[in-house]
Amino acid sequence: MSRTIGYGSLFTLLCLAPAPPASSQTVPFAPNLAKVAAGSEGKVDNRGVTQTDKDGQPALRFDERAGDGLVSWPDVMFSDGAIELDVRGKDVRQKSFVGVAFHGAGQAYEAVYFRPFNFRSGDAVARNHAVQYISSPGYGWERLRNEHPGVYENPIAQAPDPNGWFHARIVVAYPKVSVFVNSAPEPSLVVEELSGRKTGWVGLWAGNGSGGDFANFKVSAVLLAAKMPSLQSQPIPDREPEVTAHLRAAIQDAMKGAMRQDDYTPEMWKQFSPMQKQLQADLRMNGDLLSLALVDRRMEDGRRSYRYILDFRFARALVSFDLDEHGRIAALRSEGGELKSLDAMEAMIQGAVDRGELAGVVTLIVRRGATVRLKTYGMMDIEGRKPMRPDALFRIASMNKLFTAAAALRLCEEGHLALDDPVEKYIPELGNVQVLDPGPSAEQQGAGLKTVPAERKITIRDLFRHTAGFLYTLSDSAVDRLYIAAGFRTWDGSLSEFVERLSRFPLAYQPGSKWAYSYSFDVLGRVIEIVSHRPLNEYVKASVFDPLRMSDTDYFVPEAKLDRLTNHYEFANGSLHLAEAATTSPFRHLPAALSGGGGWGDGYGGVVSTAADIARFLQMLLNYGELNGVRILRRETVAMMTSNQIAAIRDRSFPVSGYGLGIGVYTDPARPEHTKSIFWSGGPYNTHCIADYDAQTIGVLLTQTAPFGHLSLMGRFDELFGSLSAH
């Protein structure tokens, strides 16, 4: 039900509006496919279309091109109902993917499609892939098949001729989608939508390299923009062009933070005027305004009321507003909820800076590959009064594990390394390790440490997921004390020397029995050096940083970039204290003690990076291994990397929601097998990143203020990020 907005006004336009109530406003929709072929109807993307026929009726033929192709109707808003069509593909393997898209918003959509070449395949597994649901861009078929096998694709019981016409009926009752083929009484596929969009445009769809024929396309109930008659018998002046131009200008002005008082009644202006900055931020978060189209108009109590569909780059909204007799906006209504503002996040951080609890911060929010907000706070050099800059270089400590993991996985893909290989294959010193006796403390008995043989070998997978038996000098255990005495917190030797010394000590637990944050990524870094025959920094740069154009990420800061390196501060006794000045930082030189895990006690030995570079890496993971046409990892590799590898391990050194291969994992409580988002942090500096697969949104938080966990900043950032990505 529509409601008048009191607080946020225009930012409600940006929400993904739920389905409009069923009423006489909805009408059946059956586009003229001959007009589509002639170029006078519909929007054609990445396909050539020509007219053909089916039983004397006009049909539409897609040609074959790389990438997905669409014919959509942006002036149509479909919520619940039935989509029906006749469709024809062909029995040529990997050359026929035909179906429909719906609930579209900008470049995002749901789709149901068919693989005719699998309809009657002799391969039973292939037959199970006959009909498929996807949610683009977040949930492609590969991700869904890997994470939810047999859930979002099915066989067709009475399979049609793969070279002939067949009828498809897709019934949507949000969130449920049911797919019927020909006259079958039972659906071939039933799924629940994944995107959360409840309404949007509809269209015909063909997959990568596929053509196809479509006929008799119809939708049971839609709103048609600019084609609906007035809902009242009372005539209304035809002012749609003027009103549309007025609304577009008002939104664009709001996006610039320059709203005009004359556009609003005094009552509405009182609400909007103090909100201009917030409105600007919220509007920008959903990208450019692509189009707006009139749905209906009416005269109510002397006011003209208009209802519009607004398409932004990343959202679609359904909004209505009233104009008074002077043409001013008198009321605004939306069926969407209020979009959480970035202002809350920024106010939290700015407040901490203003109180002297943080020195300087950079935050970056990216949605669907586009920068929503890049913001700086405070100082990168308090003593020198040097303001923070957006391209500042930050020490990121354990966030380096993400890059080490990606580099090692490339070696796995190339066949030089296997996850279940024993580590001793590459580092023989770790072949006959002992494990600290888990029985009564030998120290308490005055007898020194007791050990038992390892029950199995340490594997490469154990290194990736912190289940190898190592620790990280984070507690006062017997093994931690051995590490500290060996100088691991201030290590300044090579990785080879480090691993040799590490091998002298017993494991803290049996391999695979516990998750314990540890030096395992430094061991993995040494494995990379051995297998690649290159120093760790050179291989990671060549395999990850350079292909992703992460030009500001490295294991040291060159002279030309030193002015961008931030100071490191520590908050203690109520104030900030300089812990490491950029001008004297050891990061000015390439260390002998390279670290695959992000550095030693003070982070030295790890990498420095920028918010933009970290976001590029995360975008590659959200894209399942590819960025701007460059593939770093295979889709299935990223799916494995970002899936929870420790679900069966209950003994953990500290609470963690889940952990993949080198990265933290947040799973959906309702679907524990589903990875909702990925994250990790850089301990001593409170650097943090998170990426949400469902919302295709990235958040990066960079500070250089100790101690770890200061102000619970990273957790609070995640909470506010969750509010943003929920919309």
N, C-alpha and C positions, 0 to 999 in steps of 0.2 A: 504494500500500500504506500502511495506517495505520502511524503510529509514535508512540512515547511522546515527549512534549515535555519537554525538560529545562530549557531556558533561559527561553523567553518565555511559556510556559503559555497563559493565556487569550487573548493577542493573536493566536494562530493561528486562533482562531474567526473572525476578521474577514476572512480571506483569501477570495478567490473560489475556492472549492474546486474542484479538478478532478473529472472524472467518477468516480463510484465504480466499483469493479471489477465487471464483469459477473458475476452469480452468481444463485443461486436467490432472492436478495432482490428482484430486479426482477420485475415482473409486467406483463402487458398492461393497458392502461387504456382504457376506453370509457365515458365519462360518460353519464349519463341526461339527455338534453337536455330531456325533459319536466319533470324536477325542476328544471333550471336555470330554465325558463320559470315554474315555480311558486315560485321563490325559495328552494328548499330545498337547492340544490347550486350550487357555483361562486361566484365573486366577480364582480359586474357593475360595470363602471366606464363612466360617461358614455354609456350607451345604455339604452333601454327594450327589453325582450325579451319576445316572446310565442311561443307554440307554433304551429307549422304542421306540415305533413307532407310526406314524399316517399315515394311508393310504399307508403303505409300505415304508414311508420315515423315516429316523432316527429322533427321538425326544429325548429330555432330561428331566429327572425326578429329581426334588429336593426332598430330604427327609425333614422331619419336625424337626426343632430344635428351641430352644429359640433364640431370637434376629433375626435381619434381615440377609438375605443371598444373595450372589451375585455370578454370573459368569460374569466377565468383560474381556474386551480385551484392556489392557493398551497400546498396540502398535497401537491403532486406534485413530484417532482424528476426531471426528464428530462435525460439526457446524450446518448448516441448511440442511433440507431435510426430508425424510420420514423414519420412523422406522416401520417395519411391522413384525408381528408374529402371529402364532396360539398359543392359550394358553388354558389350562384347569385347573380349580380349583375344588372345591366341595361345596356342599350345607350344610356345617357344620358351625354354627355360631362361629365367631372369630377364625376360623381355616383355612381360605383361603384368602390370600392376594398375588396376582400375577401380575407382570407387568414388566416394563423395567426401567433401569436407564440410564441417559445420561448426557453429559456435566460434566463428572466426573473429579476431580482433587484431587489426593491423596485420602483422606478419605471422601471427600465431593462430592455430586452429586445431580442432579434433578431426580425425579422419577414420573412416572405415573403408577398407579396400580388399580386393580379391586378387589371388594369384591363380589365374585359370590353368597355368601349366602344372599346378599341383593338384587340380581337382581329381584327376583319375590316375595320378602317378603310381608306378609300380613300387615306389618306395613309400612304406607306411609312414615314415617320419615326415617326408615331404607332404603327404596328404594332410597331415596335421597342421600344415601351414597354409591352408586354402583361403581362410578369411582372417583378416588382421585389423586390430584397432591400434592407432597411435595418437599421441598428443604432441604436436610439433610446436616448438623445437625441443622441448625437454625430454620427451619419451619417444624415441624412435624404436623401430622394430628390434634392433640388435639389443638395446638396453632392456627392453621388456622381455625378450626371449631369454637373455642371460639371467636377469634378476627374478623373473616370474614365468618360468617355462610352463606352457600349456594354459596360461591364464588369459592372455590377450590375443591368442590366435587359436583356431580350431579347424578341424576338417568339416566338410559339408556332407551330411549323411546321404542324400540323394544328389550326387554330384552332377552338375550340368555338363553338357558338351563343352570342352574347353575352347573350341573354336566357334561356338555358336552364341546366339543371344540368350541371356537369362535375365530374370526379373529379381530385383533386390528391394527389400523394404527395411528401412532402418527406423526403428521406433525409439524415440528419445523421451524419457520421463525422468528428468534430471534427479540423481546422477546416473540412473540406469540407462544403458544403451543395449537394445536387442536387435539382432540382425536375422532377417528371414530371407530365404532364397526360394524362388519360384513359389509353389503352392504349399510348401512344407508348413505343417501346423506348429511345429516346434522351432525355436530359434537355433541357428547354427552357432551363434556366439552371443553371450550376455556378459557385459562388463560394466564397470562404473567409471565415469569420466575422471581424469586425473588432474585437469588444469584448474578446476574450480570455476571456470566461466560457465554461466548459465544461459547465455544468449549470445548471438552474433550472426555474422553473415553465413551464407551457405554457398556451396559450389561443387563443381565436378572436378575430379582429381585424377592425375596419373603420376606414377612414380618414376624414378630415375630410369631413363632410356626407354620408357614405355609410351606407346600410343594407345588408342582405344576408341571405341564407338559408343555413343550415349544417345538414348532416345526416351521419350515419354517421361521426362524429368518433372516431378511435381512435389510440392511441399504442402502439408495439410493446413498449416496456420502460420502466418507471418505478419509482421508490420511492414508496410511498404512506405518508405520515405518519399515525401513529396507527391504521393499519389492517392492519399486518403482524402475523402470528402470531409467537409466540416461535420462535426458531430452534433451540431445544433442547427435547428432549422433557421434560426435568426442569421441573416447574412452578415458577413464580416468583410471589411475592406481588404482587398488583395494587396497586402503589404509584405508578402513573404520575402521578396528580394531585399527590401529595405531592412527588415528584421534580421534576416540571415546575415547581411553585411554588418549590422549593428552587433550581433552576438559574436561573430568572428573577431571583430575589432576589440570587443570587450575582453575576450579570452586572451588574445594576443597582447593586449595592454597589460593584463594581469600577469602574464608570463614574463613581462619585462618589469613588473613591479610598479607600473605607472597607471593605476586605475583612475578613471575620470569621475569626479563627483557628480557631474551632470547626468551620468548614465543611470543613477539610482535615486529612488525616493529617499528623503531624509532618514526614514526609519532603517532602510537597508544600508545606507551609507554608514550609519552609526555602527553597524555590525562589521562592515567590510573594511572601513578605513584603517583600524588598528591591525588588520590582518594581512596587509599587503605583502609583507615579506614572506609570511608563511604561505600565502596563496601562491606566490611566485615559485617557491620551492616545491610545493605539492604539484603544481601544474607541470613544472619541468621534469619532475620525476617520471612522468608518463610519456615523455618524449614530445615531439612536434605534433601540433594539431594538423592531421592529414585532411580531414573533411568533416563537414557537418551537414546533415540533411533533415529537412522538415518531415515529421511523421504525421502530425495532425494539428488542427487549430480550432479554437472555439471562442465564443463570446460568453463570459460569465460575469454577471453583476456589473456590467459596464466595462469590464477589463478584457483585453484581448489575451488569450492564453495560448501559448505555443509549446509544442513538444518536439524535441530534436534528438537525433542520434549523433553523438560526437565520437569520431574515431581519432584517437591519438596513436602514436607509434606503438605503444605497448598496452593500450587499454581501450575499451569501448564503454561509453556511458549513455544512459537514457535519462534525459533531463527535461523538465518543463519549467516555464517561467511566465509570469504575468507582467504585462505592461499597463501602466496607468494612462490616463487621458493625455498626458504629456509625453508618452513614449518612454518613460523611465521604468527600469526594472523594479517591480513592486514586491515580487515574491519569487522564490526559487525552490524547486522541489526536485528530488532525485530518489530513485528506488535503490540506490547504492548506499552502503554504509560509509562512514567517514574514513578517509585514508589517513593512517598514522603519519605524522609529520616528522621529517628529519630534524625539525627544530628541537625536539626533546633530546635527541642524541647530542646535538651540537651545544645545547644549553648545559647539559651535564658536563661535557668536556671543557667548555669555556669557563664554567663556574670553577672547576678544579684549577684551571690555569690562573684565573683571577685571584683565587685564594692562595696561590703560591704552592699548590700541591703537585702540579705538573709544570715542567719547563716549557715544552713545546710538543705539538702533536700534528700529524697529518692524517686525515680520514678520506677515504675514497669509496664511493658507492657506484657500482656499475650494474646496469640492468639490460639483459639481452644484448650485450656487447657495446652498449652506449654509456658514456659517462653521465651519471645523474648528478653527482656532486663530488668535487675535489676541494677540500677545505683545509686551511692551515690555521693553527692556533699558537699563540705565545711565541717563544724565542728558541732558536736553535743554539744561541750563544747568549746567555743572560749577561755575562760580564761584559761582553762586547756590544750589547744591545743590538743583536743581529736577529731580525725577525725570521720565523720559520718560513721556509719556501716550499712550494709543492713538489719540487724535484730534489728535496733534501735526501741525503744518503744516510741510511740507518743501519746499525748493526742489528741483525735479525736472529742471531743465535740459532735455536732449535728449529726455526722455520726452514733452515737449510736442509733438514731431513727430506723435505718434499723434493728438492732438486736431486739429492743423492738417490732417492728412490726411483725417480724418473730415469736417471742415467743408468742405474743398474737394470731396470726393466728393459731398456733398449738393448742391453747386452743379452738379456734373456730372449728377446724377440729375434735377435740375430743368431741365436743358437750357441753363444759362447758361455752361457750360464743357465742353470735350471733351478727353479725354486726349491726343489726337493733334493738337490745335490747336497751331500755332506760338506760342511765348510772345510774339513780336513783335505778335501780334494785340491783346494787352492792354498790352504794354510795348514800344513802338516802339524804344526805345533799344537793345534786345537783338536787333534785326533784322539788323544787319550786323556781327556780331562777328567778330573775328579769333582765330586759335588760335596759341599758341606753337609755333614751328617745332620739330618733334620731332627734327630732324637734329642734327649736331654743335653743341655749346653755343656760341652766339654770344658769350656772356660770356667763355668761355675764349679766344675769338679776339679779345677786346678790341673787339668791334664792337657791343655792346649787344644788346638782344633783337630777334630776328627772328620775324615772324609769317607765317602763311599763311591764306587764307580758310577759313571753316568749310565743310565738305563738305555739311552739311545744316543745317536750322534746329533750334534748341532747341525741344522740345515740352513741353507740360504734363506728359506722362508722364516725361520726363527729370527734371523738378523733383521729382516724387514718388519716383523711384528713385535719385537721386544720380548721374545719367549725363549731366548737362547740360554739364560742362566746368569747373565751379567747384571750388574747394578750400575749406579751413577753417582756415588758419593753423596746421596741425598739424605742418608740416615746415619745412625751410629751402629750399624750391624758389624759383625766381625769382618765380613768381606769388604764393606765400605771402608773400614779402618785400614785394611791392607792396601786398598786403592790409594787412600790419602797418603799413607806412608811411602808409597811408590811414586808420589809426585804427580798423580793424574790431574789434580785440580789446576796445576800450573805447568802442564806438560809443554815442553819446548823442543821435542825431538821429532823424528819422522814417524809416519804411520807404521812403517815396518818395525821400528823399535818399540812403539807403543804396543802393537799386537804381540810381539815377542814377550814383553814384560807381563802383559795381561794373561798370557797363557800359563804363567807360573802359578797363578792363584786358582783356588777351587771355585767352581760355580756356586752361586748362592742357592740354586734350586735345580731340580731336574729339568732338562730341556723340554719345553712344551707344556709344563705343568702350571705355569704362572705367567702373568703379564707384569713385567717390571721395567719401567723406563730405565734406559741403560746406555752403555757405550757400544751397543751392538751396531749402530750406524757408523761408528768409526772403524769397526771391523769390516763392515760392508764397504766402506771407502777403500780400505786396503785391498779387498777382493777386486774392486773395480780397477785399481792400479795394476794388480797382477794380471787380470784378464785382458785389459786394454793395452797393456805395455806403455802406459802413459801416467804422469802424475795426476792425482785426483782432480786438481783444478783445471788442468788442460782438457781432460776428457769431459768433465761436466760442462765446461764452456763450449766445447765443440758439439756436444750432443744435445744440450738443452738451451743454454743461454743464447748462443749465436742463432740457431734456427728460429727461436721465438723472438728474436730481436730484443732481448733483455740487455740492452747495451750498458746499463748502469749497474749491473749485478756482477760482482766479482769477489775474490778472496782478499782483495786489498783495494785501496783508493789511490789511483794515479795522481801525480802532482797536479795535473790540470783540473782535477775535480775536488781537490781538498777543501776548497771554499764551500762545498756543498755538504761536507760531513758534519753531522751534529755533535755537540758536546754530549757527554753522558753524565747524568746527575743521579744523586741518591737522596731520597726524602728520609730524614731522620731527625728526631727531636723537634718536630714541628716545622722544619724548614728544608729547603733544597740545598745540597752541597755538591760542588763539582767533583765528580769521580774520575773523569777522563776528558781532557780537552782535545778537541779535534786537532789542534796544532802539534800536539805531542803524542797522538794516538799511535799505538803499534800497528793499527790498520793502514798506516801509510806505507807499509812494506809487506811483501808477500811473506807469510810466515813459513818457517821450516815445519811447524806443527800444524799441517793441514788437517782439518777435521771433517768427516762425513756427517757428523751429528750436529754441528753448529758451533763448535768451539769447546774450550775447556772451562775452567771455573769462571773466567771472566768473559767468555764468549769469543776470545781471540782464537783465530784459526778457522772460524766460520766465514760467512759471507756478509757483505753489505749490499743493500738494495734500496729501491724506491717503491712507493705505493703503486706507481704505474706498471713497473716490471712485475711485481707480485700479482697484480690483477691480470696481466697477460698470461702468466702461468696458470692461474686459476681458470681463466676463460678457456684455455686449452683443455683443462680437465672437464669443464662443463660441456665442451664440444666433443668429448670423448676422444681426445688425442690429437685434435687438429686445430690450427689457428691460421686464418688468412691463407688457406690453401696449402699450408705446410703441415704435414702429418709427423708428429713426434712419436706417438704411440698408437698401436692398434686399438680399436674400440673395445675389443674384448679384454685387452690388457688394462685399460682404464677402468672398465667395469669391475674387474677383479681387484685392482688397486684400491678402489673406493668402496668396496663391500666390507662388511664387518668380518674380520678374520679371527676374532677372539670371542665370538658369541658363546662358545662352549667352555671358555676358561673363566671361572668365577673368582679365582684367587688373583687379585690385582694389587699392585703396590700403592695405587691411589685410585679413587673413583674416576672412571672414564666411560663415556657412553658407548663407545665402540672404537675399534682401531683397525684400519685397513693395512695396506702395505706402505707404511711411511706417512700416514695421515690419519687424523682423527675422523670419526664417522658419527653423525647423528642419524639414528634410524627412526622410522615412524612407529610409535608405540602400538598402533593398530595393525601395522604390518612390519614386524621386526626385520624381515628380510629386505625391506625397501630402504635404500639410502636416501634420506631427505637432503642432507647437507654434509659438507666436509669442512674441516677446520684444523688449525694448529697455531701454536704460539711460540714466542721467543723469550724464554724464562726471565733472564736478568733485566731485560729492557721493557717488558710488557708490550711487545709487538705481537700482533694477532691478525689472523685472516680467517674468513669464512666464506663459503660459496653454497648457495641453495639451488639444488637441481630442479626442484619443483617450480620455484619462482624465477630461475635463471638470473639470479642476483648475486653480486659479489660485494663483500665488505672488507676493507683493509683498515686497520688501526695501527699506527706507528708512533711510538713514543721512545724516549731514551731516559726513562726515569725508573730507578730501582726503589724498593725491592720488588721481587716477583709477587704478583697478586696485589700490588699497590692499589688501594681504593676499590678493589674488586672491579677494576676498570674493564678488563676483558670480558668478564661475565655480564656486566651491565651493557656493554656494547653488543654482545650477542642477544640479549633480551630485546633491546631496541631494534636491532637488525631483524630479529624475528617478527617484530610488529610491522616493519616495513615490507619484508618479503611475503608476509601473509596476504598482502593486497596485490 
